Amino acid sequence: EYALKSDMPELDRNQIDQEKERVYAPVKRENGIGWKELQAGLCRIMQDYCGEIKSEEVLKTGLEWLESIKESEGEKVYARNPHELARTLECFSRLTVSQMIIHASLARKASNLTLGFKRLDYPDMNPPEWEKFLTIQQDNGEVKAGELPFNYWLLPPYANTYKENYKKHSGTED
């Protein structure tokens, strides 16, 4: 409904051209590495640096390796057809998600049994001060961590019961 009533947004031609260049770059290369090798490298980094037991030093090293892959292998990956291009773009998305996972793991400075999250440098399991959601966002290229209480949707400005919130946001009175 919103889209039908909204004006056409202004397009940023420069942004569109940059994105097209990024997306189609692997097709313009005739050799380099394939998407399977790129994916294998990403998997290996996540296994080695963001495995079952985590620590600050190892997680930071994992981020460095991901950035290295992005700057080297990511610039050399090629695609011979639309199928390989789609798989390559999936790898780039996985690289971003891997970075997000490691940043979130660095932000949680506590082990948590429910999450199956173990920090070697923070061995206390489920400390009460860490019973919260962690958020991450990118702001001008910098990752920033935040937090929300487990029941944030029942705190102001929201109503303090599920039923009241449902009524308010569903548009029904029942």
LOZA-144147 format. One record per residue: x, y, z of N, C-alpha, C, CB in turn; residue number from 1. Coordinates in steps of 0.1 Angstrom, whole numbers. Glycine has a CB too. Layout:
BEGIN
   n.xx   n.yy   n.zz  ca.xx  ca.yy  ca.zz   c.xx   c.yy   c.zz  cb.xx  cb.yy  cb.zz  pos
      X      Y      Z      X      Y      Z      X      Y      Z      X      Y      Z  NUM
...
! end
This chain:
BEGIN
   n.xx   n.yy   n.zz  ca.xx  ca.yy  ca.zz   c.xx   c.yy   c.zz  cb.xx  cb.yy  cb.zz  pos
      8    -12      0      0      0      0      9     13      0     -9      0     12    1
     19     12      8     28     24      9     34     26     -5     39     21     19    2
     39     16    -12     46     18    -24     36     23    -35     52      4    -29    3
     24     19    -35     14     24    -44     12     39    -42      1     16    -43    4
     13     44    -30     10     58    -27     22     67    -27      3     59    -13    5
     34     61    -28     46     69    -27     50     74    -40     57     60    -21    6
     58     85    -40     64     91    -52     76     82    -55     68    105    -50    7
     79     82    -68     91     75    -73    103     81    -66     92     76    -88    8
    112     73    -59    123     79    -53    133     84    -63    130     68    -44    9
    141     94    -59    152     99    -68    163     88    -68    158    112    -63   10
    167     85    -80    178     75    -82    191     82    -82    175     67    -95   11
    201     75    -76    214     80    -76    222     72    -87    221     78    -62   12
    223     78    -98    230     71   -110    244     66   -106    230     81   -122   13
    251     74    -99    265     70    -95    264     57    -87    272     82    -87   14
    255     57    -77    254     45    -69    250     33    -77    243     47    -58   15
    241     34    -86    237     24    -95    248     19   -104    225     28   -104   16
    256     28   -109    267     24   -118    278     17   -110    273     36   -124   17
    281     21    -97    290     14    -89    286      0    -85    293     22    -76   18
    273     -1    -83    268    -15    -79    268    -24    -91    254    -14    -74   19
    265    -19   -103    266    -27   -115    280    -31   -118    261    -19   -127   20
    290    -22   -116    304    -25   -117    308    -36   -108    313    -13   -115   21
    304    -35    -95    308    -46    -85    301    -59    -89    303    -41    -71   22
    289    -59    -92    282    -72    -95    287    -79   -108    267    -69    -97   23
    290    -71   -118    295    -77   -131    310    -79   -132    290    -69   -142   24
    317    -74   -122    332    -75   -123    337    -90   -125    338    -69   -111   25
    331   -100   -118    336   -113   -120    334   -119   -134    329   -123   -110   26
    324   -114   -141    321   -118   -155    332   -112   -165    307   -114   -160   27
    337   -101   -161    347    -94   -170    361   -100   -169    347    -80   -167   28
    363   -108   -159    376   -115   -157    376   -128   -165    379   -117   -142   29
    387   -131   -171    388   -144   -178    395   -155   -170    396   -142   -191   30
    402   -151   -159    408   -162   -151    409   -156   -137    421   -166   -156   31
    413   -165   -128    415   -161   -114    411   -173   -105    406   -149   -110   32
    402   -171    -96    397   -182    -88    382   -183    -90    401   -181    -73   33
    377   -195    -88    363   -197    -90    355   -196    -76    360   -211    -95   34
    342   -195    -77    334   -193    -65    336   -204    -55    319   -192    -69   35
    338   -217    -60    340   -228    -50    352   -226    -41    341   -241    -58   36
    363   -221    -47    375   -218    -39    373   -207    -29    387   -215    -48   37
    365   -197    -34    362   -186    -25    354   -190    -13    355   -175    -33   38
    344   -198    -16    335   -204     -6    343   -213      4    323   -211    -12   39
    351   -221     -1    359   -230      7    368   -222     17    368   -239     -1   40
    374   -211     12    382   -202     20    374   -196     31    389   -191     12   41
    362   -191     28    353   -185     38    350   -195     49    341   -179     32   42
    346   -207     44    342   -217     54    354   -221     63    338   -230     47   43
    366   -221     58    377   -225     66    380   -214     76    390   -227     57   44
    379   -202     72    381   -191     82    371   -192     93    381   -177     75   45
    359   -194     90    348   -194    100    350   -206    109    334   -195     94   46
    355   -217    104    357   -229    112    369   -227    122    360   -242    103   47
    380   -221    116    392   -219    124    391   -207    134    403   -217    115   48
    384   -197    131    385   -184    139    371   -181    145    389   -173    130   49
    361   -188    142    348   -185    149    341   -199    151    339   -176    140   50
    349   -207    157    344   -221    160    336   -222    173    355   -231    160   51
    336   -234    179    328   -236    191    332   -227    203    329   -251    195   52
    345   -226    205    351   -218    216    358   -206    210    360   -227    225   53
    354   -194    214    358   -182    208    366   -174    218    347   -174    203   54
    375   -165    213    382   -156    222    385   -143    214    396   -162    227   55
    387   -132    221    389   -119    214    400   -120    203    392   -108    224   56
    411   -125    207    423   -125    198    420   -133    186    435   -131    205   57
    414   -145    187    411   -154    176    400   -148    167    407   -168    181   58
    390   -142    173    379   -135    165    385   -124    157    368   -131    174   59
    393   -116    163    399   -104    156    408   -109    144    408    -96    165   60
    415   -120    146    423   -126    136    414   -131    124    432   -138    141   61
    403   -137    128    393   -141    118    388   -129    109    381   -147    124   62
    386   -118    116    382   -106    108    393   -101     99    378    -94    118   63
    405   -102    103    416    -98     95    417   -107     82    429    -98    102   64
    415   -120     84    416   -129     73    404   -127     64    415   -144     79   65
    392   -124     69    381   -121     60    383   -109     52    368   -120     68   66
    389    -99     58    392    -86     50    403    -89     40    397    -75     60   67
    412    -98     43    423   -102     34    417   -109     22    433   -111     41   68
    407   -118     24    401   -125     13    393   -115      5    391   -136     19   69
    386   -106     11    378    -96      4    387    -88     -6    371    -87     13   70
    399    -84     -1    408    -76     -9    416    -83    -19    417    -68      1   71
    419    -96    -16    427   -103    -26    419   -113    -35    438   -111    -19   72
    415   -124    -29    407   -134    -37    394   -128    -42    404   -146    -28   73
    387   -119    -34    375   -113    -38    376   -105    -51    369   -105    -27   74
    388    -99    -53    391    -91    -65    396   -100    -77    402    -81    -62   75
    398   -113    -74    403   -122    -85    393   -132    -89    416   -129    -80   76
    382   -133    -82    372   -143    -85    365   -140    -99    361   -144    -74   77
    363   -151   -107    357   -149   -120    345   -158   -121    368   -152   -131   78
    337   -154   -131    325   -162   -134    323   -163   -149    312   -156   -127   79
    321   -176   -153    320   -178   -168    306   -178   -173    326   -192   -171   80
    296   -178   -164    282   -178   -168    273   -173   -157    278   -192   -172   81
    260   -171   -160    251   -165   -149    251   -174   -137    237   -164   -155   82
    251   -187   -138    251   -196   -126    263   -193   -117    251   -210   -131   83
    275   -192   -123    287   -189   -115    287   -175   -109    299   -191   -124   84
    281   -166   -117    280   -152   -112    271   -152    -99    274   -143   -122   85
    260   -159   -100    251   -160    -88    258   -166    -76    238   -168    -92   86
    265   -177    -78    272   -183    -67    283   -174    -62    278   -196    -72   87
    290   -166    -71    300   -157    -66    294   -146    -57    307   -151    -78   88
    282   -141    -62    276   -130    -54    271   -136    -41    264   -124    -62   89
    267   -148    -40    263   -155    -28    275   -155    -18    258   -169    -30   90
    287   -158    -24    299   -159    -16    302   -145    -10    311   -163    -24   91
    300   -134    -18    302   -121    -13    293   -118     -1    301   -110    -24   92
    280   -122     -3    270   -121      8    275   -128     20    256   -125      4   93
    280   -141     18    284   -149     30    296   -142     37    288   -163     25   94
    305   -136     29    316   -129     35    311   -118     44    325   -123     24   95
    301   -110     39    296   -100     48    289   -106     60    285    -92     40   96
    281   -116     59    275   -123     70    285   -128     80    265   -134     65   97
    296   -134     75    307   -139     83    313   -127     92    318   -146     75   98
    315   -116     85    320   -105     93    310   -100    104    323    -93     83   99
    297   -100    100    287    -97    110    287   -106    122    273    -96    104  100
    288   -119    119    288   -129    130    300   -127    139    289   -144    124  101
    312   -124    133    324   -122    142    322   -109    150    336   -122    133  102
    317    -99    144    315    -86    151    305    -89    163    310    -75    142  103
    295    -96    160    285    -99    171    291   -108    182    273   -106    165  104
    300   -117    178    307   -125    187    316   -117    196    314   -137    180  105
    323   -108    190    332    -99    198    324    -90    207    340    -90    188  106
    312    -86    204    304    -77    212    298    -85    224    292    -72    204  107
    296    -98    223    290   -106    234    302   -110    243    282   -118    230  108
    304   -103    254    315   -106    263    311   -115    274    322    -93    268  109
    305   -126    271    300   -136    281    296   -149    274    287   -130    289  110
    298   -160    281    294   -172    276    279   -174    279    302   -184    282  111
    272   -182    270    258   -183    272    254   -198    268    250   -173    264  112
    249   -205    278    245   -219    276    234   -220    266    241   -225    289  113
    223   -212    267    212   -212    258    216   -210    243    201   -202    262  114
    225   -201    241    230   -198    228    240   -208    223    235   -184    227  115
    245   -216    232    257   -225    228    269   -216    225    253   -234    216  116
    271   -205    232    281   -196    229    291   -196    240    275   -181    228  117
    304   -200    236    314   -201    246    326   -192    243    319   -216    247  118
    329   -183    253    341   -174    251    351   -179    261    337   -159    254  119
    363   -183    256    374   -187    265    378   -176    274    386   -192    256  120
    378   -164    270    382   -152    278    371   -147    287    387   -141    269  121
    358   -153    286    347   -149    295    340   -162    298    337   -139    288  122
    346   -171    307    341   -184    309    328   -185    318    351   -192    316  123
    325   -174    325    313   -175    333    301   -177    324    311   -162    342  124
    293   -187    328    281   -190    319    269   -182    324    278   -206    320  125
    262   -176    315    250   -168    317    250   -158    328    239   -178    320  126
    260   -149    329    260   -138    339    248   -130    337    273   -130    338  127
    241   -126    348    228   -119    347    229   -106    338    223   -115    360  128
    240    -99    339    242    -86    332    242    -88    317    254    -79    337  129
    244   -100    312    244   -103    298    231   -110    293    256   -112    295  130
    221   -110    301    208   -115    296    201   -104    288    199   -119    309  131
    205   -102    276    200    -92    267    203    -95    253    206    -78    271  132
    196    -88    244    199    -90    230    210    -80    226    186    -87    221  133
    219    -84    217    229    -75    212    226    -72    198    244    -82    213  134
    228    -59    194    226    -55    181    239    -50    175    215    -44    180  135
    240    -51    162    252    -45    155    246    -37    143    262    -55    151  136
    253    -26    140    249    -18    128    262    -12    123    238     -8    131  137
    261     -9    110    273     -2    104    269     13    103    276     -8     90  138
    278     21    107    276     36    107    288     42    101    273     41    121  139
    287     47     89    299     53     82    310     44     81    303     66     88  140
    308     31     78    319     21     77    324     15     90    330     27     70  141
    319     20    101    323     15    114    312      6    120    327     26    124  142
    315     -5    125    305    -14    132    304     -9    146    310    -29    131  143
    291     -7    150    288     -3    163    278    -13    170    281     11    163  144
    281    -17    182    273    -26    190    263    -19    199    281    -36    198  145
    251    -25    200    241    -19    209    235    -31    217    231    -11    202  146
    225    -28    225    218    -38    232    204    -34    235    225    -40    246  147
    196    -45    236    181    -43    240    178    -53    250    173    -45    227  148
    169    -49    260    165    -59    270    156    -70    262    156    -53    281  149
    156    -82    268    149    -93    262    134    -90    259    149   -105    271  150
    128    -81    268    114    -78    266    112    -64    261    107    -79    279  151
    121    -59    252    121    -45    247    107    -41    241    132    -43    238  152
    100    -50    235     88    -47    228     76    -46    238     84    -58    218  153
     79    -48    251     69    -46    262     72    -33    270     67    -58    270  154
     82    -26    266     86    -14    273     83     -2    265    102    -14    276  155
     81     10    272     78     22    264     87     24    252     78     35    273  156
     83     28    241     70     34    238     59     24    235     71     43    226  157
     62     11    236     52      1    233     43     -2    246     59    -13    229  158
     32     -8    243     23    -12    255     30    -23    263      9    -16    250  159
     25    -25    275     32    -34    284     26    -48    284     32    -29    298  160
     17    -51    274     12    -65    272     12    -68    258     -2    -67    279  161
     13    -81    255     13    -86    241     -1    -82    234     15   -101    240  162
    -12    -84    242    -25    -82    237    -27    -67    233    -36    -86    247  163
    -23    -58    241    -24    -44    238    -15    -40    226    -19    -35    250  164
     -3    -46    225      5    -43    213     -1    -49    200     19    -49    215  165
     -7    -61    201    -13    -67    190    -25    -58    185    -19    -81    193  166
    -33    -54    194    -45    -45    191    -40    -32    184    -53    -41    203  167
    -30    -26    190    -24    -14    184    -19    -15    170    -14     -8    194  168
    -12    -26    168     -5    -27    155    -12    -35    145      8    -34    157  169
    -23    -43    149    -30    -50    139    -42    -43    133    -35    -63    145  170
    -46    -32    140    -58    -24    136    -71    -31    140    -57    -23    121  171
    -71    -41    149    -83    -47    153    -86    -43    167    -83    -62    152  172
    -99    -44    171   -103    -40    185   -104    -53    193   -115    -32    185  173
   -105    -65    187   -107    -77    195    -94    -84    199   -114    -87    187  174
! end
